[in-house]
Amino acid sequence: MPGRDRIHPPVLLAALLALSFLAGCANYQLGDSAPPPFRTLYIKPADNDSFAPLAVARVSAGIREAVIRDGRVDLLAKEEDAEAVLSVKLTDYRRTAVTRDSSDTVRARDFNIHLKAELTLYDQRTGDFYFRDRPVSANTSAYVGNPYGGGGAAGSDYQQAENMAMPRLARDIARKTIDTVLGNW
């Protein structure tokens, strides 16, 4: 029978589409395509020019942990041994009231908290800067009952909410810092 040996056009079209799709994925590479121009990094402790409470230790530790997890560069303990040096300066910390107490509109119940930092990456081999004062920022919310209320309970509720929000801000700053420092070169 002459019709049985013939390939049907829809089957041929589906096979060609599948083949072209698979060929397009053959060169895909997960992650960044180019490695950073340095292999070792030293991270200075963050400077705090803002009024962010407890931020220096959390941001510095978060960035170090993110570099170690990433694994593209080695983190060094001595600045003089590193090919690149990262400086982080916390520049702005703001609380903005989002919702107000329904019985007293002067008192805020929930806040947005904003933390801004500037990054400087220095090449110790050449004496040049990869970049200088590059901004990164993070936002989160703090939920409290009444931060302006009298007595210790309301104030401590706000302080507790702010302290609970700081690790989220530090984690976001660390993630954005690693994206900036180790991103596409």
GUDREN-159266 format. One record per residue (C-alpha): x, y, z; residue number from 0. Coordinates in nm, 2 decimals. Layout:
% residues N
pt u->X	v->Y	w->Z	resi->NUM .
...
% end
This chain:
% residues 185
pt u->0.00	v->0.00	w->0.00	resi->0 .
pt u->0.16	v->0.33	w->-0.11	resi->1 .
pt u->-0.01	v->0.55	w->0.16	resi->2 .
pt u->0.13	v->0.37	w->0.46	resi->3 .
pt u->0.50	v->0.47	w->0.41	resi->4 .
pt u->0.42	v->0.84	w->0.38	resi->5 .
pt u->0.48	v->1.07	w->0.69	resi->6 .
pt u->0.18	v->1.28	w->0.76	resi->7 .
pt u->0.24	v->1.66	w->0.75	resi->8 .
pt u->0.11	v->1.73	w->1.11	resi->9 .
pt u->0.35	v->1.47	w->1.25	resi->10 .
pt u->0.64	v->1.61	w->1.05	resi->11 .
pt u->0.56	v->1.96	w->1.16	resi->12 .
pt u->0.54	v->1.85	w->1.53	resi->13 .
pt u->0.87	v->1.67	w->1.51	resi->14 .
pt u->1.04	v->1.97	w->1.35	resi->15 .
pt u->0.90	v->2.21	w->1.62	resi->16 .
pt u->1.02	v->1.98	w->1.90	resi->17 .
pt u->1.36	v->1.95	w->1.74	resi->18 .
pt u->1.40	v->2.32	w->1.70	resi->19 .
pt u->1.29	v->2.38	w->2.06	resi->20 .
pt u->1.54	v->2.13	w->2.20	resi->21 .
pt u->1.82	v->2.28	w->1.98	resi->22 .
pt u->1.74	v->2.63	w->2.12	resi->23 .
pt u->1.78	v->2.50	w->2.48	resi->24 .
pt u->2.11	v->2.32	w->2.41	resi->25 .
pt u->2.33	v->2.62	w->2.49	resi->26 .
pt u->2.13	v->2.75	w->2.79	resi->27 .
pt u->2.34	v->2.80	w->3.10	resi->28 .
pt u->2.19	v->2.85	w->3.44	resi->29 .
pt u->2.32	v->3.15	w->3.63	resi->30 .
pt u->2.55	v->3.43	w->3.52	resi->31 .
pt u->2.73	v->3.39	w->3.20	resi->32 .
pt u->3.06	v->3.56	w->3.29	resi->33 .
pt u->3.25	v->3.52	w->3.62	resi->34 .
pt u->3.34	v->3.83	w->3.82	resi->35 .
pt u->3.68	v->3.98	w->3.75	resi->36 .
pt u->3.81	v->3.89	w->4.09	resi->37 .
pt u->3.84	v->3.56	w->4.27	resi->38 .
pt u->3.88	v->3.68	w->4.63	resi->39 .
pt u->3.68	v->3.94	w->4.83	resi->40 .
pt u->3.71	v->4.11	w->5.16	resi->41 .
pt u->3.40	v->4.28	w->5.31	resi->42 .
pt u->3.46	v->4.57	w->5.54	resi->43 .
pt u->3.22	v->4.60	w->5.84	resi->44 .
pt u->2.93	v->4.82	w->5.73	resi->45 .
pt u->2.94	v->5.19	w->5.83	resi->46 .
pt u->2.61	v->5.33	w->5.98	resi->47 .
pt u->2.54	v->5.69	w->5.87	resi->48 .
pt u->2.17	v->5.62	w->5.93	resi->49 .
pt u->1.98	v->5.57	w->6.25	resi->50 .
pt u->1.90	v->5.21	w->6.18	resi->51 .
pt u->1.91	v->5.02	w->6.51	resi->52 .
pt u->2.12	v->4.70	w->6.52	resi->53 .
pt u->2.17	v->4.72	w->6.15	resi->54 .
pt u->2.55	v->4.71	w->6.11	resi->55 .
pt u->2.60	v->4.36	w->6.25	resi->56 .
pt u->2.30	v->4.21	w->6.07	resi->57 .
pt u->2.38	v->4.37	w->5.73	resi->58 .
pt u->2.75	v->4.27	w->5.75	resi->59 .
pt u->2.68	v->3.92	w->5.85	resi->60 .
pt u->2.40	v->3.88	w->5.59	resi->61 .
pt u->2.64	v->3.99	w->5.31	resi->62 .
pt u->2.91	v->3.76	w->5.42	resi->63 .
pt u->2.67	v->3.46	w->5.44	resi->64 .
pt u->2.53	v->3.55	w->5.10	resi->65 .
pt u->2.88	v->3.55	w->4.95	resi->66 .
pt u->2.96	v->3.21	w->5.10	resi->67 .
pt u->2.63	v->3.06	w->4.98	resi->68 .
pt u->2.69	v->3.20	w->4.63	resi->69 .
pt u->3.03	v->3.04	w->4.60	resi->70 .
pt u->3.16	v->3.23	w->4.30	resi->71 .
pt u->3.43	v->3.41	w->4.50	resi->72 .
pt u->3.62	v->3.33	w->4.81	resi->73 .
pt u->3.56	v->3.54	w->5.12	resi->74 .
pt u->3.89	v->3.64	w->5.29	resi->75 .
pt u->3.95	v->3.75	w->5.65	resi->76 .
pt u->4.24	v->3.99	w->5.57	resi->77 .
pt u->4.19	v->4.29	w->5.35	resi->78 .
pt u->4.54	v->4.29	w->5.22	resi->79 .
pt u->4.51	v->3.94	w->5.08	resi->80 .
pt u->4.19	v->4.01	w->4.88	resi->81 .
pt u->4.18	v->4.11	w->4.51	resi->82 .
pt u->3.86	v->4.32	w->4.57	resi->83 .
pt u->3.73	v->4.50	w->4.88	resi->84 .
pt u->3.36	v->4.58	w->4.93	resi->85 .
pt u->3.26	v->4.87	w->5.15	resi->86 .
pt u->2.89	v->4.92	w->5.26	resi->87 .
pt u->2.76	v->5.24	w->5.41	resi->88 .
pt u->2.41	v->5.25	w->5.55	resi->89 .
pt u->2.29	v->5.60	w->5.45	resi->90 .
pt u->1.92	v->5.63	w->5.52	resi->91 .
pt u->1.67	v->5.47	w->5.76	resi->92 .
pt u->1.31	v->5.58	w->5.75	resi->93 .
pt u->0.98	v->5.48	w->5.92	resi->94 .
pt u->0.66	v->5.59	w->5.75	resi->95 .
pt u->0.32	v->5.54	w->5.91	resi->96 .
pt u->0.09	v->5.34	w->5.70	resi->97 .
pt u->-0.23	v->5.30	w->5.91	resi->98 .
pt u->-0.36	v->5.50	w->6.20	resi->99 .
pt u->-0.54	v->5.40	w->6.52	resi->100 .
pt u->-0.91	v->5.44	w->6.45	resi->101 .
pt u->-0.98	v->5.59	w->6.79	resi->102 .
pt u->-0.68	v->5.84	w->6.77	resi->103 .
pt u->-0.56	v->5.94	w->6.42	resi->104 .
pt u->-0.23	v->6.08	w->6.55	resi->105 .
pt u->-0.12	v->5.73	w->6.66	resi->106 .
pt u->0.02	v->5.50	w->6.40	resi->107 .
pt u->-0.04	v->5.13	w->6.41	resi->108 .
pt u->0.17	v->5.00	w->6.12	resi->109 .
pt u->0.48	v->5.13	w->5.95	resi->110 .
pt u->0.68	v->5.09	w->5.64	resi->111 .
pt u->1.05	v->5.08	w->5.71	resi->112 .
pt u->1.31	v->5.17	w->5.45	resi->113 .
pt u->1.68	v->5.11	w->5.46	resi->114 .
pt u->1.92	v->5.25	w->5.20	resi->115 .
pt u->2.29	v->5.16	w->5.15	resi->116 .
pt u->2.57	v->5.26	w->4.92	resi->117 .
pt u->2.82	v->5.01	w->4.79	resi->118 .
pt u->3.18	v->5.07	w->4.68	resi->119 .
pt u->3.38	v->4.79	w->4.52	resi->120 .
pt u->3.76	v->4.85	w->4.50	resi->121 .
pt u->4.02	v->4.65	w->4.29	resi->122 .
pt u->4.33	v->4.63	w->4.51	resi->123 .
pt u->4.54	v->4.50	w->4.22	resi->124 .
pt u->4.50	v->4.80	w->4.00	resi->125 .
pt u->4.39	v->5.07	w->4.25	resi->126 .
pt u->4.07	v->5.14	w->4.05	resi->127 .
pt u->3.71	v->5.12	w->4.16	resi->128 .
pt u->3.47	v->4.88	w->4.00	resi->129 .
pt u->3.20	v->5.11	w->4.12	resi->130 .
pt u->3.16	v->5.37	w->4.38	resi->131 .
pt u->2.86	v->5.47	w->4.60	resi->132 .
pt u->2.61	v->5.25	w->4.41	resi->133 .
pt u->2.27	v->5.26	w->4.59	resi->134 .
pt u->2.07	v->4.96	w->4.71	resi->135 .
pt u->1.76	v->4.97	w->4.92	resi->136 .
pt u->1.51	v->4.75	w->5.10	resi->137 .
pt u->1.16	v->4.80	w->5.24	resi->138 .
pt u->0.95	v->4.60	w->5.49	resi->139 .
pt u->0.67	v->4.66	w->5.73	resi->140 .
pt u->0.64	v->4.66	w->6.10	resi->141 .
pt u->0.31	v->4.58	w->6.25	resi->142 .
pt u->0.23	v->4.71	w->6.60	resi->143 .
pt u->-0.07	v->4.79	w->6.81	resi->144 .
pt u->0.02	v->5.14	w->6.92	resi->145 .
pt u->0.38	v->5.27	w->6.90	resi->146 .
pt u->0.31	v->5.61	w->7.04	resi->147 .
pt u->0.10	v->5.50	w->7.34	resi->148 .
pt u->0.19	v->5.58	w->7.69	resi->149 .
pt u->0.34	v->5.32	w->7.91	resi->150 .
pt u->0.60	v->5.05	w->7.84	resi->151 .
pt u->0.38	v->4.80	w->7.66	resi->152 .
pt u->0.30	v->5.00	w->7.35	resi->153 .
pt u->0.66	v->5.14	w->7.31	resi->154 .
pt u->0.81	v->4.79	w->7.36	resi->155 .
pt u->0.56	v->4.65	w->7.10	resi->156 .
pt u->0.70	v->4.90	w->6.85	resi->157 .
pt u->1.06	v->4.82	w->6.94	resi->158 .
pt u->0.99	v->4.45	w->6.92	resi->159 .
pt u->0.82	v->4.49	w->6.58	resi->160 .
pt u->1.11	v->4.71	w->6.45	resi->161 .
pt u->1.37	v->4.45	w->6.58	resi->162 .
pt u->1.18	v->4.17	w->6.40	resi->163 .
pt u->1.17	v->4.37	w->6.08	resi->164 .
pt u->1.55	v->4.44	w->6.08	resi->165 .
pt u->1.66	v->4.08	w->5.97	resi->166 .
pt u->1.42	v->4.11	w->5.67	resi->167 .
pt u->1.58	v->4.44	w->5.57	resi->168 .
pt u->1.93	v->4.31	w->5.63	resi->169 .
pt u->1.86	v->4.00	w->5.42	resi->170 .
pt u->1.72	v->4.21	w->5.13	resi->171 .
pt u->2.01	v->4.44	w->5.14	resi->172 .
pt u->2.25	v->4.14	w->5.14	resi->173 .
pt u->2.07	v->3.98	w->4.84	resi->174 .
pt u->2.08	v->4.30	w->4.64	resi->175 .
pt u->2.44	v->4.36	w->4.73	resi->176 .
pt u->2.54	v->4.02	w->4.60	resi->177 .
pt u->2.34	v->4.07	w->4.29	resi->178 .
pt u->2.52	v->4.40	w->4.23	resi->179 .
pt u->2.87	v->4.28	w->4.32	resi->180 .
pt u->2.87	v->3.94	w->4.16	resi->181 .
pt u->2.61	v->4.00	w->3.89	resi->182 .
pt u->2.68	v->4.01	w->3.51	resi->183 .
pt u->3.02	v->4.15	w->3.44	resi->184 .
% end
